């Protein structure tokens, strides 16, 4: 007796695409990769499964709650939850073999035990770049990252987007100047401004016990607006007597100054003093990128500067700066908002349909076209011509090549444009030129 059939399904929080969407997803991934490589970033890959002690070296918190951990024999293992911790382990492990500054990109799947909700995934692609220094790393590197973001999102077809930039030293120095002890709580409150607004932030700051005077000064600080130059001048005019604040202001000024040399237009980069991401990780420059025409999507790319990447694995001081694009979530959001559309089911340029008795020669012609760099499929099944054309039509293939006795005898091919319906016989070399166009 047959076993009861299992209903085909996947777990919630995982993405699976039909070929037309997968083609689009892969094109986005390729554009991101090409832009990373254009700036000299080198590829690495790391195991999806790491030793649990590596991933949990920092200890506790949200990471431990979200991590997928399991044992096999004596091995305690976990699925990687981001690409930064594996990078830290990688740099510490291969330190003698790497050239610094080490510029790497890594595109791969990561896993998090997220709560089930629309648009949140347990398995998703991240696309990271980082520049890691040995002992020190010049601030000009912080200005190169926005240029990679700018180039990448231009490559993805966007014109109107803003790379928002801030510096954690400015925030930390300001809080120290005000005598605030709960800096993490204060940063968490500020970080919610997009969700709860200024009044909501004010209530949150009251709740954590800040004085009325401190709350008012934070609100004034968050309300500083204008051009990048005006914001920098306003920050200078505050005369904050705090060394960390002044260092952060100097770094932010230098990054804004350098960014223009990398070709990022003024309208695509904006200082935003409410950006406060990476509460216990980023130590200097921080970035968030937003699509101006689709504000509801939120940040599409983020990153920043950190002092010591691999402190849990080595005594070497390894400062760095980087950014990440969560491609799976971004793709999902773009599809939901109809920003992108799948219009290709296939990556092939043409399908060869052999007439009866012409299959072997048609396979040879297919080989010849592939050697010319043209993606070709030969229809191998025995079916009526109508069914063969219907197959090509459903795949959205731009051309069909018909090869019968007359074509093969004269070294020719009949090419049908599936869009216009035009059909014409060509010399094979002529046909190759057409298909290459």
C-alpha positions as CSV (number, residue, x, y, z in Angstrom):
1,X,0.0,0.0,0.0
2,X,1.3,3.5,-0.9
3,X,2.3,5.8,1.9
4,X,0.0,8.7,2.4
5,X,1.1,11.6,0.2
6,X,2.7,14.6,1.9
7,X,1.3,17.9,0.9
8,X,4.1,20.0,-0.7
9,X,4.7,23.1,1.3
10,X,7.5,25.2,2.9
11,X,7.9,26.6,6.4
12,X,6.6,30.2,7.0
13,X,9.3,32.8,6.9
14,X,11.1,31.3,3.9
15,X,11.0,32.7,0.3
16,X,10.6,30.6,-2.8
17,X,10.1,32.1,-6.3
18,X,8.8,31.1,-9.6
19,X,11.4,31.3,-12.5
20,X,10.2,34.7,-13.7
21,X,10.7,36.3,-10.2
22,X,13.9,34.3,-9.7
23,X,15.4,35.8,-12.9
24,X,14.5,39.3,-11.6
25,X,16.0,38.5,-8.1
26,X,19.2,37.2,-9.7
27,X,19.5,40.3,-11.9
28,X,19.3,42.5,-8.7
29,X,21.8,40.4,-7.0
30,X,24.2,40.6,-10.0
31,X,23.9,44.4,-10.1
32,X,24.8,44.6,-6.5
33,X,27.7,42.2,-7.0
34,X,29.0,44.1,-10.0
35,X,28.9,47.4,-8.1
36,X,30.8,46.0,-5.1
37,X,33.5,44.6,-7.4
38,X,33.7,47.9,-9.3
39,X,35.0,49.5,-6.1
40,X,37.6,46.8,-5.5
41,X,35.8,44.7,-2.9
42,X,36.9,41.0,-3.0
43,X,34.4,38.1,-2.6
44,X,34.5,35.7,0.4
45,X,32.1,33.0,1.5
46,X,31.9,31.4,4.9
47,X,30.0,28.3,6.1
48,X,26.3,28.7,6.8
49,X,26.9,26.6,10.0
50,X,29.4,28.0,12.5
51,X,30.5,26.8,15.9
52,X,28.0,28.1,18.5
53,X,30.9,29.5,20.6
54,X,31.9,31.7,17.6
55,X,28.4,33.1,17.0
56,X,27.7,33.6,20.7
57,X,31.1,35.0,21.8
58,X,29.5,38.4,22.5
59,X,27.0,36.6,24.8
60,X,23.3,36.7,25.4
61,X,20.8,39.2,24.3
62,X,18.5,39.1,21.2
63,X,21.1,37.1,19.2
64,X,20.8,34.1,21.5
65,X,16.9,34.2,21.3
66,X,16.9,34.3,17.5
67,X,19.7,31.9,16.7
68,X,19.1,28.4,15.3
69,X,21.3,26.2,17.5
70,X,21.6,22.4,17.4
71,X,24.0,19.5,18.3
72,X,25.3,16.7,16.2
73,X,27.4,14.3,18.2
74,X,29.9,16.4,20.2
75,X,29.5,19.4,17.9
76,X,27.6,22.4,19.2
77,X,26.6,24.3,16.0
78,X,24.4,27.3,14.9
79,X,23.2,28.8,11.7
80,X,24.8,32.2,11.0
81,X,22.4,35.1,11.8
82,X,24.4,37.8,10.0
83,X,27.6,38.1,7.8
84,X,29.5,40.4,10.3
85,X,30.3,37.8,13.0
86,X,31.6,35.3,10.4
87,X,33.7,38.2,8.9
88,X,35.2,38.9,12.3
89,X,36.1,35.2,12.8
90,X,37.4,35.0,9.2
91,X,39.7,38.1,9.6
92,X,41.0,36.9,12.9
93,X,41.6,33.4,11.6
94,X,43.3,34.4,8.3
95,X,45.0,37.6,9.6
96,X,48.5,36.7,8.4
97,X,47.3,36.0,4.8
98,X,45.2,39.1,4.3
99,X,46.2,42.5,2.9
100,X,45.0,45.5,4.9
101,X,42.9,47.5,4.5
102,X,40.9,44.4,3.6
103,X,38.0,45.1,1.4
104,X,35.5,42.3,1.1
105,X,32.0,41.6,0.0
106,X,29.9,38.7,1.0
107,X,26.5,37.8,-0.5
108,X,24.8,34.9,1.3
109,X,21.9,33.5,3.2
110,X,21.5,34.1,7.0
111,X,19.0,32.7,9.5
112,X,17.0,34.3,12.3
113,X,14.2,32.9,14.4
114,X,12.0,36.0,13.6
115,X,8.4,36.1,14.7
116,X,6.1,35.2,11.8
117,X,4.9,38.4,10.2
118,X,4.4,39.6,6.6
119,X,7.6,40.7,5.0
120,X,9.9,39.2,7.7
121,X,11.9,36.2,6.8
122,X,13.7,33.5,8.8
123,X,16.0,32.8,5.9
124,X,17.2,35.7,3.8
125,X,20.0,37.0,1.6
126,X,22.3,39.7,2.9
127,X,24.7,41.6,0.6
128,X,27.5,43.1,2.8
129,X,30.7,45.1,2.1
130,X,33.3,46.0,4.7
131,X,36.7,47.8,4.7
132,X,38.7,46.5,7.7
133,X,42.0,48.1,8.8
134,X,44.9,46.8,10.8
135,X,45.2,49.0,13.9
136,X,43.7,52.1,12.1
137,X,41.5,53.0,9.2
138,X,41.4,56.5,7.7
139,X,38.1,58.4,7.9
140,X,38.0,58.8,4.1
141,X,36.9,55.2,3.9
142,X,33.7,56.3,5.6
143,X,33.1,58.5,2.6
144,X,33.6,55.7,0.1
145,X,30.8,53.6,1.4
146,X,28.0,56.2,0.4
147,X,29.5,56.2,-3.1
148,X,29.1,52.4,-3.3
149,X,25.5,52.8,-2.0
150,X,24.9,55.5,-4.6
151,X,26.3,53.5,-7.5
152,X,24.4,50.4,-6.5
153,X,21.0,52.0,-6.2
154,X,21.5,53.9,-9.5
155,X,22.4,50.5,-11.0
156,X,19.1,49.1,-9.6
157,X,17.3,51.9,-11.5
158,X,16.6,54.5,-8.8
159,X,17.2,58.2,-9.1
160,X,15.5,59.6,-6.0
161,X,17.0,58.2,-2.8
162,X,18.7,59.7,0.2
163,X,21.7,58.3,2.1
164,X,21.2,59.7,5.6
165,X,24.3,60.0,7.7
166,X,25.2,60.7,11.3
167,X,28.0,60.0,13.8
168,X,27.5,58.1,17.0
169,X,30.3,60.1,18.7
170,X,28.1,63.2,18.3
171,X,25.2,61.5,20.0
172,X,27.3,59.9,22.8
173,X,29.2,63.1,23.4
174,X,26.0,65.1,23.6
175,X,24.4,62.7,26.1
176,X,27.6,62.8,28.2
177,X,27.5,66.6,28.1
178,X,23.9,66.5,29.4
179,X,24.9,64.0,32.1
180,X,22.6,61.2,30.8
181,X,23.5,57.8,32.2
182,X,21.1,55.6,30.3
183,X,22.6,56.3,26.8
184,X,21.3,53.0,25.4
185,X,17.7,53.7,26.5
186,X,18.0,57.3,25.2
187,X,19.3,56.1,21.8
188,X,16.5,53.4,21.6
189,X,13.9,56.2,22.1
190,X,15.4,58.4,19.5
191,X,15.7,55.5,17.0
192,X,11.9,55.2,17.2
193,X,11.2,58.7,15.9
194,X,9.9,57.5,12.5
195,X,7.4,55.2,14.2
196,X,6.2,57.3,17.1
197,X,7.1,60.9,16.2
198,X,8.7,63.6,18.3
199,X,5.9,63.6,21.0
200,X,6.2,59.8,21.3
201,X,10.0,60.1,21.7
202,X,9.4,62.8,24.4
203,X,7.1,60.5,26.4
204,X,9.7,57.7,26.1
205,X,12.5,59.9,27.4
206,X,10.3,61.0,30.3
207,X,9.6,57.3,31.1
208,X,13.4,56.5,31.4
209,X,13.7,59.3,34.0
210,X,15.4,62.1,32.0
211,X,15.1,65.6,33.4
212,X,12.7,68.1,31.7
213,X,15.7,70.2,30.7
214,X,17.6,67.2,29.2
215,X,14.5,66.2,27.2
216,X,14.0,69.7,25.9
217,X,17.7,69.9,24.8
218,X,17.5,66.5,23.0
219,X,14.3,67.6,21.2
220,X,16.0,70.8,20.1
221,X,19.0,68.8,19.0
222,X,16.8,66.4,17.0
223,X,15.0,69.4,15.3
224,X,18.2,70.8,13.8
225,X,17.6,70.8,10.1
226,X,18.8,72.5,6.9
227,X,21.5,71.8,4.3
228,X,24.4,69.6,5.4
229,X,26.6,72.8,5.8
230,X,23.9,74.5,7.9
231,X,23.5,71.5,10.2
232,X,27.3,71.4,10.7
233,X,27.4,75.1,11.5
234,X,24.5,74.7,13.9
235,X,26.3,71.9,15.7
236,X,29.5,74.0,15.9
237,X,27.4,77.0,17.3
238,X,26.1,74.8,20.1
239,X,29.6,75.0,21.7
240,X,29.3,71.6,23.3
241,X,32.3,71.2,25.7
242,X,32.8,67.5,25.1
243,X,35.8,65.9,23.4
244,X,33.8,63.0,21.9
245,X,31.2,65.3,20.5
246,X,33.8,67.5,18.9
247,X,35.6,64.5,17.4
248,X,32.3,63.2,16.0
249,X,31.6,66.6,14.5
250,X,35.1,66.7,12.9
251,X,34.6,63.2,11.4
252,X,31.1,64.0,10.1
253,X,32.4,67.2,8.5
254,X,35.3,65.4,6.8
255,X,33.0,62.6,5.5
256,X,30.6,65.1,4.0
257,X,33.5,67.0,2.4
258,X,35.1,63.8,1.0
259,X,31.8,62.3,-0.3
260,X,31.6,64.9,-3.1
261,X,34.9,63.7,-4.5
262,X,33.5,60.2,-4.9
263,X,30.8,61.7,-7.1
264,X,27.7,61.5,-4.8
265,X,25.5,64.5,-5.6
266,X,24.4,66.8,-2.7
267,X,20.7,65.8,-3.2
268,X,21.5,62.1,-2.4
269,X,23.2,62.6,0.9
270,X,21.8,64.3,4.0
271,X,22.9,64.6,7.6
272,X,20.1,63.3,9.9
273,X,20.8,63.7,13.6
274,X,18.0,61.3,14.5
275,X,19.8,58.3,12.9
276,X,21.0,56.2,15.9
277,X,21.3,52.6,14.6
278,X,23.5,49.8,15.9
279,X,23.1,50.6,19.6
280,X,26.0,48.5,20.9
281,X,28.0,48.1,17.7
282,X,28.6,51.2,15.7
283,X,31.1,53.7,17.2
284,X,31.3,56.5,14.5
285,X,29.7,57.2,11.1
286,X,26.3,55.6,10.6
287,X,24.2,55.4,7.4
288,X,20.6,54.6,6.5
289,X,19.3,54.8,2.9
290,X,15.7,55.6,2.0
291,X,13.8,55.7,-1.4
292,X,12.3,59.2,-1.6
293,X,9.3,58.1,-3.6
294,X,8.5,55.1,-1.3
295,X,9.0,56.3,2.3
296,X,6.7,53.5,3.7
297,X,9.3,50.9,2.8
298,X,11.8,52.3,5.4
299,X,15.5,51.9,5.3
300,X,16.8,49.8,2.3
301,X,20.5,49.8,3.2
302,X,22.3,50.6,6.4
303,X,25.8,50.4,8.0
304,X,28.5,52.3,9.7
305,X,31.9,52.5,11.5
306,X,33.0,50.2,14.3
307,X,36.2,50.4,16.4
308,X,37.1,46.7,16.9
309,X,35.6,44.1,14.6
310,X,37.2,40.9,16.0
311,X,37.9,41.7,19.7
312,X,36.3,38.4,20.7
313,X,38.7,36.3,18.6
314,X,42.0,38.2,18.6
315,X,44.2,40.8,20.3
316,X,44.6,42.6,17.0
317,X,42.7,45.8,16.8
318,X,40.7,45.8,13.6
319,X,38.6,48.9,13.0
320,X,36.3,48.9,10.0
321,X,33.4,50.5,8.1
322,X,30.7,48.7,6.1
323,X,27.1,48.5,5.0
324,X,24.5,45.8,4.2
325,X,21.5,45.3,1.9
326,X,18.9,42.8,3.0
327,X,18.1,41.6,-0.5
328,X,15.3,39.1,0.3
329,X,13.2,41.6,2.3
330,X,14.0,44.4,-0.2
331,X,12.9,42.3,-3.2
332,X,9.7,41.4,-1.3
333,X,9.0,45.1,-0.5
334,X,9.7,46.1,-4.1
335,X,7.3,43.5,-5.5
336,X,4.6,44.5,-2.9
337,X,4.9,48.1,-3.9
338,X,4.9,47.3,-7.7
339,X,8.3,49.0,-8.0
340,X,9.7,46.1,-9.9
341,X,8.0,43.7,-12.3
342,X,8.9,40.3,-13.6
343,X,8.8,40.4,-17.4
344,X,11.1,37.5,-18.2
345,X,10.3,33.8,-17.6
346,X,13.5,32.7,-19.3
347,X,17.1,33.7,-19.8
348,X,17.3,32.2,-23.3
349,X,17.4,34.3,-26.4
350,X,15.8,31.7,-28.7
351,X,14.3,28.2,-28.9
352,X,15.3,26.0,-31.9
353,X,12.3,24.1,-33.1
354,X,13.5,21.2,-35.4
355,X,11.2,20.0,-38.2
356,X,10.7,16.2,-38.5
357,X,14.0,14.4,-39.2
358,X,16.2,17.5,-38.4
359,X,16.8,16.9,-34.7
360,X,20.5,16.0,-34.8
361,X,21.5,18.9,-37.1
362,X,19.4,21.3,-34.9
363,X,21.4,20.2,-31.9
364,X,24.6,21.0,-33.8
365,X,23.3,24.4,-34.7
366,X,22.4,25.0,-31.1
367,X,26.0,24.2,-30.1
368,X,27.3,26.6,-32.7
369,X,25.1,29.4,-31.4
370,X,26.1,28.7,-27.8
371,X,29.8,28.9,-28.8
372,X,28.9,32.4,-30.1
373,X,27.7,33.3,-26.6
374,X,24.0,33.1,-27.3
375,X,21.7,31.3,-24.8
376,X,19.8,28.7,-26.8
377,X,17.4,25.8,-26.0
378,X,16.7,23.1,-28.5
379,X,13.1,21.7,-28.3
380,X,13.7,18.0,-28.0
381,X,10.2,16.5,-27.5
382,X,8.1,15.0,-30.3
383,X,5.0,17.2,-30.4
384,X,2.9,19.1,-32.9
385,X,4.3,22.5,-34.1
386,X,1.4,24.4,-32.4
387,X,2.4,22.9,-29.0
388,X,6.1,23.7,-29.6
389,X,5.3,27.4,-30.4
390,X,3.0,27.5,-27.5
391,X,5.8,26.4,-25.2
392,X,8.1,29.1,-26.6
393,X,5.3,31.7,-26.1
394,X,4.7,30.7,-22.5
395,X,8.4,31.0,-21.7
396,X,8.4,34.6,-23.1
397,X,11.3,33.8,-25.5
398,X,12.0,36.6,-27.9
399,X,12.8,34.4,-30.9
400,X,12.1,31.0,-32.3
401,X,14.5,29.4,-34.8
402,X,12.9,26.9,-37.3
403,X,15.2,24.4,-38.9
404,X,13.9,22.2,-41.6
405,X,15.4,20.4,-44.6
406,X,15.5,23.6,-46.8
407,X,17.2,25.6,-44.1
408,X,19.8,22.9,-43.3
409,X,20.6,22.3,-47.0
410,X,21.3,26.0,-47.6
411,X,23.1,26.7,-44.3
412,X,20.2,29.0,-43.3
413,X,17.8,29.4,-40.4
414,X,14.2,30.8,-40.3
415,X,13.9,33.2,-37.3
416,X,10.5,34.2,-36.0
417,X,10.2,37.4,-33.8
418,X,7.7,36.3,-31.2
419,X,6.8,39.9,-30.3
420,X,6.0,41.2,-33.8
421,X,5.2,37.8,-35.4
422,X,7.6,38.6,-38.3
423,X,9.3,35.5,-39.8
424,X,12.3,35.6,-42.2
425,X,15.0,33.3,-43.4
426,X,18.6,34.3,-42.8
427,X,22.1,33.0,-43.6
428,X,23.4,31.5,-40.3
429,X,26.0,34.2,-39.8
430,X,23.4,36.9,-40.4
431,X,21.1,35.1,-37.9
432,X,23.9,35.1,-35.3
433,X,24.3,38.9,-35.7
434,X,20.6,39.4,-35.2
435,X,20.4,37.2,-32.1
436,X,23.5,38.9,-30.6
437,X,21.7,42.3,-30.9
